[in-house]
Amino acid sequence: MRLAGLKARVSRVTRRVPGLKRFVSKGENRLLVHGNATRINQVWVADITYIKHQGTWQYLVTVMDQYSRRIIGWTLSKSRTADVTARVLSAAIKNRGYPRGILFHTDRGIEFTGSEFQRILDKYDFKHSVNRIGYCTDNAFMESFYHSLKGELVRKTNFESLTHLRKEIGRYINQFYNNVRLHSSLNYMSPIKYEQSLV
């Protein structure tokens, strides 16, 4: 890095606002038994992260195919409800050609355990898996993505408007992360190139 004139930038750890997330006691971490994905459309993971813009929280919801690390659905919203997460899940299902029987892993937030969201999971025979309480590392793939997004985009950019923020997140996910960003775990390919290599 020194020879190439590159400098590392350390990202701050995001502290979630206390009281914003509610948990339910039901549900189990099926990934502990199943293990990580061995093919695409086998395990999907999802989460919500907070992005502060001009003093107001915006909520980024993303769905990832765990095997290829590809983001297959996302939205930026001013609210965090089961309606928002259900729309993102529906979009991801459509984008992937309406697969069935996927193991779908999230945290225990009401946005993922609410009846509206659960109806979509049931419709496509998805098996819901949830983090153990207090173990955010159970969803390490999504946590890693959010760390990259915030370190590579959010914390170095001055967003002039909410439209600008949404546009830049879309560019980061669709043009850079999915198409260009290399992953050592994917033989140094981007998620889309990795999926293409499997055909």
Secondary structure, 3 states (H helix, E strand, C coil): CCCCCCCCCCCCCCCCCCCCCCCCCCCCCCHHHHCCCCCCCCEEEEEEEEEEECCEEEEEEEEEECCCCEEEEEEEECCCCHHHHHHHHHHHHHHCCCCCCCEEEECCCHHHHCHHHHHHHHHCCCEEEECCCCCHHHHHHHHHHHHHHHHHCHHHCCCCCHHHHHHHHHHHHHHHHCCCCCEHHHCCECHHHHHHHCC
